[in-house]
Amino acid sequence: KVCDNVIFLLCPHTGMSGRGEMILTSVLAQSLPTDPIMVLGSTDEIPPNKINEVKKTMLKALERKFPAQKIFTLDSDSDAFNLVRTLGAQKRRCNLMRERRANMIAENVVYT
């Protein structure tokens, strides 16, 4: 019950590593109230005509985990504005997994 939106930053050169896939799987298993948003990292070294090709490749790789609709880039101010608008327009889903589980309040917690 910490956040409503999650943004993942993807490397346009290497894609998602094994550790990144483990983090994505773990976060998706927590039953998020909204779909995670994917943002493509710095595309300075990629030619402009290849950016759409990189986005399509990333979408194909992500479709195994969840139905990703779009990968955002932050190359211009309008791209950043579209990302903020998407964040504001997301609809929260009811999270039944959390509501059906009991909550526990502890006075003393020790992690080992």
DSSP file (Angstrom, degrees, kcal/mol; ACC not computed):
  #  RESIDUE AA STRUCTURE BP1 BP2  ACC     N-H-->O    O-->H-N    N-H-->O    O-->H-N    TCO  KAPPA ALPHA  PHI   PSI    X-CA   Y-CA   Z-CA
    1    1 A K              0   0    0      0, 0.0     3,-0.1     0, 0.0     0, 0.0   0.000 360.0 360.0 360.0  45.8    0.0    0.0    0.0
    2    2 A V        +     0   0    0      1,-0.3     2,-0.3     2,-0.0     0, 0.0   0.837 360.0   9.8-102.8 -41.7    2.8    2.3   -0.9
    3    3 A C        -     0   0    0      1,-0.1    -1,-0.3     3,-0.0     3,-0.1  -0.936  41.7-152.5-142.8 161.5    2.2    3.7   -4.4
    4    4 A D  S    S+     0   0    0     -2,-0.3     2,-0.4     1,-0.2    30,-0.3   0.714  85.3  43.6-100.9 -29.8   -0.4    3.8   -7.1
    5    5 A N        -     0   0    0     28,-0.1     2,-0.4    27,-0.0    -1,-0.2  -0.937  60.8-165.5-123.6 141.6    1.9    4.2  -10.1
    6    6 A V        -     0   0    0     -2,-0.4    31,-3.0    29,-0.3     2,-0.5  -0.994   4.4-165.2-126.1 131.0    5.1    2.3  -11.0
    7    7 A I  E     -a   37   0A   0     -2,-0.4     2,-0.4    29,-0.2    31,-0.2  -0.969   3.8-161.3-117.6 126.0    7.5    3.6  -13.7
    8    8 A F  E     -a   38   0A   0     29,-3.0    31,-3.1    -2,-0.5     2,-0.6  -0.900   9.4-145.9-105.6 134.5   10.2    1.3  -15.1
    9    9 A L  E     -a   39   0A   0     -2,-0.4     2,-0.4    29,-0.2    31,-0.2  -0.892  17.9-160.2-100.2 121.0   13.2    2.7  -16.9
   10   10 A L  E     -a   40   0A   0     29,-3.2    31,-3.4    -2,-0.6     6,-0.1  -0.820  17.5-125.2-105.6 140.2   14.4    0.4  -19.7
   11   11 A C  B  >  -C   15   0B   0      4,-0.8     4,-1.6    -2,-0.4    32,-0.1  -0.708  13.7-151.2 -79.7 126.1   17.8    0.5  -21.4
   12   12 A P  T  4 S+     0   0    0      0, 0.0    -1,-0.1     0, 0.0     4,-0.1   0.695  91.5  47.2 -72.8 -16.3   17.4    0.9  -25.2
   13   13 A H  T  4 S+     0   0    0      2,-0.1    30,-0.0     1,-0.1    -2,-0.0   0.898 125.7  20.0 -91.0 -45.7   20.7   -0.9  -25.8
   14   14 A T  T  4 S-     0   0    0      1,-0.3     2,-0.3     3,-0.0    -1,-0.1   0.603  87.6-152.4-103.8 -13.7   20.6   -4.0  -23.7
   15   15 A G  B  <  -C   11   0B   0     -4,-1.6    -4,-0.8     2,-0.0     2,-0.5  -0.570  56.9 -14.9  76.7-139.2   16.8   -4.4  -22.9
   16   16 A M        -     0   0    0     -2,-0.3    -6,-0.1    -6,-0.1     2,-0.0  -0.885  65.8-146.9-108.2 129.2   15.9   -6.1  -19.7
   17   17 A S     >  -     0   0    0     -2,-0.5     4,-2.2     1,-0.1     5,-0.2  -0.224  33.9 -97.8 -81.3 176.8   18.5   -8.1  -17.7
   18   18 A G  H  > S+     0   0    0      1,-0.2     4,-1.9     2,-0.2     5,-0.1   0.885 126.6  50.0 -63.0 -39.6   17.8  -11.2  -15.7
   19   19 A R  H  > S+     0   0    0      2,-0.2     4,-2.3     1,-0.2    -1,-0.2   0.897 109.0  52.1 -66.2 -39.7   17.7   -9.1  -12.5
   20   20 A G  H  > S+     0   0    0      1,-0.2     4,-2.6     2,-0.2    -2,-0.2   0.888 108.4  50.7 -63.1 -39.5   15.3   -6.6  -14.2
   21   21 A E  H  X S+     0   0    0     -4,-2.2     4,-2.4     2,-0.2    -1,-0.2   0.882 109.5  51.2 -65.3 -37.2   13.0   -9.5  -15.1
   22   22 A M  H  X S+     0   0    0     -4,-1.9     4,-2.3     2,-0.2    -2,-0.2   0.911 111.5  47.0 -66.1 -41.5   13.1  -10.8  -11.6
   23   23 A I  H  X S+     0   0    0     -4,-2.3     4,-2.6     2,-0.2     5,-0.2   0.922 112.6  49.6 -64.8 -44.2   12.2   -7.3  -10.2
   24   24 A L  H  X S+     0   0    0     -4,-2.6     4,-2.5     1,-0.2    -2,-0.2   0.916 111.9  48.0 -61.7 -43.7    9.4   -6.9  -12.8
   25   25 A T  H  X S+     0   0    0     -4,-2.4     4,-1.6     1,-0.2    -1,-0.2   0.907 112.5  49.3 -63.0 -42.0    7.9  -10.3  -11.9
   26   26 A S  H  < S+     0   0    0     -4,-2.3     4,-0.5     2,-0.2    -2,-0.2   0.905 112.4  47.0 -65.0 -41.6    8.1   -9.6   -8.2
   27   27 A V  H >< S+     0   0    0     -4,-2.6     3,-1.2     1,-0.2    -2,-0.2   0.908 111.5  50.5 -68.1 -41.3    6.4   -6.2   -8.6
   28   28 A L  H >< S+     0   0    0     -4,-2.5     3,-1.2     1,-0.3     4,-0.3   0.801 103.3  60.9 -67.0 -27.5    3.6   -7.6  -10.8
   29   29 A A  T 3< S+     0   0    0     -4,-1.6    -1,-0.3     1,-0.2    -2,-0.2   0.651  90.1  70.9 -72.5 -13.9    3.0  -10.4   -8.3
   30   30 A Q  T <  S-     0   0    0     -3,-1.2    -1,-0.2    -4,-0.5    -2,-0.2   0.456 109.1-118.9 -82.4   0.0    2.1   -7.7   -5.7
   31   31 A S    <   -     0   0    0     -3,-1.2    67,-0.1    -4,-0.1    -2,-0.1   0.996  32.6-148.0  60.6  72.1   -1.2   -6.9   -7.6
   32   32 A L        -     0   0    0     -4,-0.3    -1,-0.1    -5,-0.2   -28,-0.1  -0.350  14.0-130.8 -69.6 148.7   -0.6   -3.3   -8.5
   33   33 A P  S    S+     0   0    0      0, 0.0    60,-2.8     0, 0.0     2,-0.3   0.709  91.8  26.8 -73.9 -18.6   -3.7   -1.0   -8.6
   34   34 A T  S    S-     0   0    0    -30,-0.3    58,-0.1    58,-0.2    -2,-0.1  -0.918  95.2 -91.7-135.6 163.0   -2.5    0.3  -12.1
   35   35 A D        -     0   0    0     -2,-0.3   -29,-0.3     1,-0.1     2,-0.0  -0.522  49.6-106.8 -72.2 141.6   -0.5   -1.0  -15.0
   36   36 A P        -     0   0    0      0, 0.0     2,-0.5     0, 0.0   -29,-0.2  -0.365  29.9-131.2 -66.5 150.2    3.2   -0.2  -14.8
   37   37 A I  E     -a    7   0A   0    -31,-3.0   -29,-3.0    31,-0.1     2,-0.5  -0.890  14.1-146.7-106.3 132.8    4.5    2.4  -17.2
   38   38 A M  E     -ab   8  71A   0     32,-0.6    34,-2.7    -2,-0.5     2,-0.4  -0.859  12.5-170.5-103.2 130.5    7.6    1.7  -19.3
   39   39 A V  E     -ab   9  72A   0    -31,-3.1   -29,-3.2    -2,-0.5     2,-0.4  -0.980  19.5-133.1-121.4 129.2   10.0    4.5  -20.2
   40   40 A L  E     -ab  10  73A   0     32,-3.7    34,-0.5    -2,-0.4   -29,-0.2  -0.659  27.2-128.1 -81.3 133.3   12.8    4.0  -22.6
   41   41 A G        -     0   0    0    -31,-3.4    33,-0.2    -2,-0.4    -1,-0.1   0.276  57.8 -29.4 -66.5-162.7   16.2    5.4  -21.4
   42   42 A S        -     0   0    0      1,-0.1     3,-0.3    31,-0.1    -1,-0.2  -0.295  50.3-173.1 -59.8 124.7   18.5    7.8  -23.2
   43   43 A T    >   +     0   0    0     -3,-0.2     3,-0.5     1,-0.2    -1,-0.1  -0.039  47.4 118.0-108.7  29.6   18.2    7.4  -27.0
   44   44 A D  T 3  S+     0   0    0      1,-0.2    -1,-0.2     3,-0.0    -2,-0.0   0.873  78.2  44.0 -64.5 -38.1   21.0    9.7  -27.9
   45   45 A E  T 3  S+     0   0    0     -3,-0.3    -1,-0.2     2,-0.1    -2,-0.1   0.539  97.3  87.9 -87.6  -6.3   23.2    7.0  -29.5
   46   46 A I  S <  S-     0   0    0     -3,-0.5     5,-0.1     1,-0.0    -3,-0.0  -0.789  85.7-114.3 -94.7 132.4   20.3    5.4  -31.5
   47   47 A P    >>  -     0   0    0      0, 0.0     3,-1.9     0, 0.0     4,-0.6  -0.344  26.1-118.5 -61.2 144.8   19.5    6.9  -34.9
   48   48 A P  G >4 S+     0   0    0      0, 0.0     3,-0.6     0, 0.0     4,-0.4   0.804 112.9  55.9 -57.6 -31.4   16.0    8.5  -35.0
   49   49 A N  G 34 S+     0   0    0      1,-0.2     4,-0.2     2,-0.1     3,-0.0   0.623 106.3  51.7 -78.1 -10.0   14.7    6.1  -37.7
   50   50 A K  G <> S+     0   0    0     -3,-1.9     4,-2.1     2,-0.1    -1,-0.2   0.509  84.7  86.1 -99.5  -7.4   15.6    3.1  -35.4
   51   51 A I  H <X S+     0   0    0     -3,-0.6     4,-2.4    -4,-0.6     5,-0.2   0.913  89.4  49.3 -63.5 -43.5   13.8    4.3  -32.3
   52   52 A N  H  > S+     0   0    0     -4,-0.4     4,-2.2     1,-0.2    -1,-0.2   0.865 109.7  52.9 -64.0 -34.6   10.4    2.8  -33.3
   53   53 A E  H  > S+     0   0    0     -4,-0.2     4,-2.0     2,-0.2    -1,-0.2   0.900 109.2  48.6 -65.7 -41.2   12.1   -0.5  -34.1
   54   54 A V  H  X S+     0   0    0     -4,-2.1     4,-2.3     2,-0.2    -2,-0.2   0.903 110.5  51.8 -64.7 -41.6   13.7   -0.6  -30.6
   55   55 A K  H  X S+     0   0    0     -4,-2.4     4,-2.6     1,-0.2    -2,-0.2   0.916 109.2  49.7 -61.5 -43.7   10.3    0.2  -29.0
   56   56 A K  H  X S+     0   0    0     -4,-2.2     4,-2.1     1,-0.2    -1,-0.2   0.894 110.3  50.5 -63.4 -39.9    8.6   -2.6  -31.0
   57   57 A T  H  X S+     0   0    0     -4,-2.0     4,-1.7     2,-0.2    -1,-0.2   0.912 111.7  47.7 -63.9 -42.5   11.3   -5.1  -29.8
   58   58 A M  H  X S+     0   0    0     -4,-2.3     4,-2.1     2,-0.2    -2,-0.2   0.902 110.0  52.8 -65.0 -41.2   10.9   -4.0  -26.2
   59   59 A L  H  X S+     0   0    0     -4,-2.6     4,-1.8     1,-0.2     9,-0.2   0.903 107.7  51.3 -61.8 -40.9    7.1   -4.3  -26.5
   60   60 A K  H  < S+     0   0    0     -4,-2.1     4,-0.4     1,-0.2    -1,-0.2   0.895 111.3  47.8 -62.9 -39.3    7.4   -7.9  -27.8
   61   61 A A  H >< S+     0   0    0     -4,-1.7     3,-0.6     1,-0.2     4,-0.3   0.858 114.2  46.5 -69.5 -34.3    9.7   -8.8  -24.9
   62   62 A L  H >X S+     0   0    0     -4,-2.1     4,-1.9     1,-0.2     3,-1.5   0.728  93.2  76.8 -81.2 -21.9    7.3   -7.2  -22.3
   63   63 A E  T 3< S+     0   0    0     -4,-1.8    -1,-0.2     1,-0.3    -2,-0.1   0.693  85.0  65.9 -65.5 -16.5    4.1   -8.8  -23.7
   64   64 A R  T <4 S+     0   0    0     -3,-0.6    -1,-0.3    -4,-0.4    -2,-0.2   0.831 110.1  35.9 -69.0 -31.0    5.1  -12.1  -22.1
   65   65 A K  T <4 S-     0   0    0     -3,-1.5    -2,-0.2     1,-0.3    -1,-0.1   0.896 132.8 -20.1 -91.0 -45.8    4.7  -10.5  -18.6
   66   66 A F  S  < S-     0   0    0     -4,-1.9     2,-1.9   -31,-0.0    -1,-0.3  -0.972  76.9 -83.0-159.3 162.2    1.8   -8.2  -19.0
   67   67 A P        -     0   0    0      0, 0.0     2,-0.3     0, 0.0    -4,-0.1  -0.499  48.8-170.2 -77.2  82.9   -0.1   -6.3  -21.8
   68   68 A A        -     0   0    0     -2,-1.9     3,-0.1    -9,-0.2   -31,-0.1  -0.580   8.2-173.2 -73.5 129.9    2.1   -3.3  -22.2
   69   69 A Q        +     0   0    0     -2,-0.3     2,-0.3     1,-0.3    -1,-0.2   0.835  61.8   2.1 -93.4 -37.2    0.4   -0.8  -24.5
   70   70 A K        -     0   0    0    -11,-0.0   -32,-0.6     2,-0.0     2,-0.5  -0.999  52.4-143.0-153.3 147.4    3.1    1.8  -25.0
   71   71 A I  E     -b   38   0A   0     -2,-0.3   -32,-0.2    -3,-0.1     2,-0.2  -0.975  28.8-144.3-112.0 124.3    6.7    2.5  -24.2
   72   72 A F  E     -b   39   0A   0    -34,-2.7   -32,-3.7    -2,-0.5     2,-0.3  -0.550   9.0-158.7 -88.0 150.6    7.3    6.2  -23.6
   73   73 A T  E     -b   40   0A   0    -34,-0.2     3,-0.2    -2,-0.2    10,-0.1  -0.901  10.8-149.7-118.7 156.0   10.5    8.2  -24.5
   74   74 A L        +     0   0    0    -34,-0.5    -2,-0.0    -2,-0.3   -35,-0.0  -0.338  54.1 125.0-120.7  50.3   11.5   11.4  -22.9
   75   75 A D  S    S+     0   0    0    -33,-0.0     2,-0.3   -32,-0.0    -1,-0.1   0.728  75.1  21.7 -81.6 -22.5   13.3   13.1  -25.8
   76   76 A S  S  > S-     0   0    0     -3,-0.2     4,-1.7     1,-0.1     5,-0.1  -0.868  83.2-103.4-138.8 171.7   11.2   16.3  -25.7
   77   77 A D  H  > S+     0   0    0     -2,-0.3     4,-2.3     1,-0.2     5,-0.1   0.852 119.3  56.1 -65.3 -34.5    9.0   18.3  -23.4
   78   78 A S  H  > S+     0   0    0      2,-0.2     4,-2.2     1,-0.2    -1,-0.2   0.857 104.7  53.1 -68.1 -33.4    5.9   17.1  -25.2
   79   79 A D  H  > S+     0   0    0      2,-0.2     4,-1.9     1,-0.2    -1,-0.2   0.915 110.4  47.1 -65.1 -42.0    6.9   13.4  -24.5
   80   80 A A  H  X S+     0   0    0     -4,-1.7     4,-2.2     2,-0.2    -2,-0.2   0.889 111.0  52.1 -65.7 -38.8    7.3   14.3  -20.8
   81   81 A F  H  X S+     0   0    0     -4,-2.3     4,-2.4     1,-0.2    -2,-0.2   0.905 108.2  51.1 -64.2 -40.9    4.0   16.0  -20.8
   82   82 A N  H  X S+     0   0    0     -4,-2.2     4,-2.2     2,-0.2    -1,-0.2   0.871 109.1  51.6 -63.5 -37.1    2.3   13.0  -22.3
   83   83 A L  H  X S+     0   0    0     -4,-1.9     4,-2.3     2,-0.2    -2,-0.2   0.929 111.2  46.4 -64.7 -45.3    3.8   10.8  -19.6
   84   84 A V  H  X S+     0   0    0     -4,-2.2     4,-2.1     1,-0.2    -2,-0.2   0.892 112.2  51.2 -64.7 -39.0    2.5   13.0  -16.8
   85   85 A R  H  X S+     0   0    0     -4,-2.4     4,-1.6     2,-0.2    -1,-0.2   0.899 109.7  50.0 -64.9 -40.2   -0.9   13.1  -18.5
   86   86 A T  H  X S+     0   0    0     -4,-2.2     4,-0.8     2,-0.2    -2,-0.2   0.901 109.3  51.8 -64.2 -40.8   -1.0    9.3  -18.7
   87   87 A L  H >< S+     0   0    0     -4,-2.3     3,-0.6     1,-0.2    -2,-0.2   0.902 112.1  46.4 -61.3 -40.9    0.0    9.0  -15.0
   88   88 A G  H 3< S+     0   0    0     -4,-2.1    -1,-0.2     1,-0.2    -2,-0.2   0.767 112.1  50.5 -72.9 -25.5   -2.9   11.4  -14.1
   89   89 A A  H 3< S+     0   0    0     -4,-1.6    -1,-0.2    -5,-0.1    -2,-0.2   0.492  80.4 118.6 -93.7  -3.7   -5.4    9.6  -16.3
   90   90 A Q    <<  -     0   0    0     -4,-0.8     2,-0.5    -3,-0.6   -56,-0.0  -0.394  59.3-135.9 -67.3 138.5   -4.8    6.1  -15.0
   91   91 A K        -     0   0    0     -2,-0.1     2,-0.3     1,-0.0    -1,-0.1  -0.806  15.9-128.5 -94.9 132.3   -7.7    4.4  -13.4
   92   92 A R        -     0   0    0     -2,-0.5     2,-0.3   -58,-0.1   -58,-0.2  -0.613  18.6-141.3 -80.1 137.4   -7.1    2.5  -10.2
   93   93 A R        -     0   0    0    -60,-2.8     2,-0.4    -2,-0.3    -1,-0.0  -0.682  26.6-102.2 -92.6 151.7   -8.3   -1.1  -10.0
   94   94 A C        -     0   0    0     -2,-0.3     2,-1.1     1,-0.1     3,-0.1  -0.604  32.3-140.9 -71.4 129.3   -9.9   -2.5   -6.8
   95   95 A N     >  +     0   0    0     -2,-0.4     4,-1.5     1,-0.2     3,-0.4  -0.750  27.2 172.3 -99.0  90.6   -7.2   -4.7   -5.2
   96   96 A L  H  > S+     0   0    0     -2,-1.1     4,-2.0     1,-0.2    -1,-0.2   0.779  71.9  67.1 -70.2 -27.4   -9.1   -7.7   -3.9
   97   97 A M  H  4 S+     0   0    0      1,-0.2     4,-0.3     2,-0.2    -1,-0.2   0.900 107.2  39.7 -62.0 -39.6   -5.9   -9.5   -2.9
   98   98 A R  H >4 S+     0   0    0     -3,-0.4     3,-0.7     1,-0.2    -1,-0.2   0.862 113.9  53.6 -76.2 -36.5   -5.1   -6.9   -0.2
   99   99 A E  H 3< S+     0   0    0     -4,-1.5    -2,-0.2     1,-0.2    -1,-0.2   0.807 107.6  50.4 -70.8 -28.7   -8.7   -6.5    1.0
  100  100 A R  T 3< S+     0   0    0     -4,-2.0     2,-0.3     2,-0.1    -1,-0.2   0.520  98.5  80.4 -88.1  -5.5   -9.3  -10.3    1.5
  101  101 A R  S <  S-     0   0    0     -3,-0.7     2,-0.2    -4,-0.3    -4,-0.0  -0.779  83.2-114.7-103.0 146.9   -6.1  -10.7    3.6
  102  102 A A        -     0   0    0     -2,-0.3     2,-0.4     1,-0.0    -2,-0.1  -0.479  24.1-134.7 -76.9 148.4   -5.8   -9.8    7.3
  103  103 A N        -     0   0    0     -2,-0.2     2,-0.4     2,-0.0    -1,-0.0  -0.817  15.0-154.4-101.7 145.4   -3.5   -7.0    8.4
  104  104 A M        -     0   0    0     -2,-0.4     2,-0.5     2,-0.0    -2,-0.0  -0.978   4.3-159.0-124.5 131.0   -1.2   -7.5   11.4
  105  105 A I        -     0   0    0     -2,-0.4     2,-0.4     2,-0.0    -2,-0.0  -0.941  15.7-167.0-108.1 123.1    0.1   -4.7   13.6
  106  106 A A        -     0   0    0     -2,-0.5     3,-0.2     1,-0.1    -2,-0.0  -0.852  21.9-155.6-113.1 145.9    3.3   -5.7   15.5
  107  107 A E  S    S+     0   0    0     -2,-0.4     2,-0.4     1,-0.3    -1,-0.1   0.796  87.7  24.2 -84.4 -31.6    4.9   -3.9   18.4
  108  108 A N        -     0   0    0      2,-0.0     2,-0.4     0, 0.0    -1,-0.3  -0.984  67.4-176.3-140.9 125.2    8.4   -5.3   17.8
  109  109 A V        -     0   0    0     -2,-0.4     2,-0.5    -3,-0.2    -3,-0.0  -0.980   3.0-171.1-124.6 132.2    9.7   -6.7   14.5
  110  110 A V        -     0   0    0     -2,-0.4     2,-0.4     2,-0.0    -2,-0.0  -0.989   7.6-158.1-124.2 123.9   13.1   -8.3   14.1
  111  111 A Y              0   0    0     -2,-0.5    -2,-0.0     1,-0.1     0, 0.0  -0.842 360.0 360.0-100.1 135.8   14.5   -9.1   10.6
  112  112 A T              0   0    0     -2,-0.4    -1,-0.1     0, 0.0    -2,-0.0   0.390 360.0 360.0-116.2 360.0   17.1  -11.7   10.2
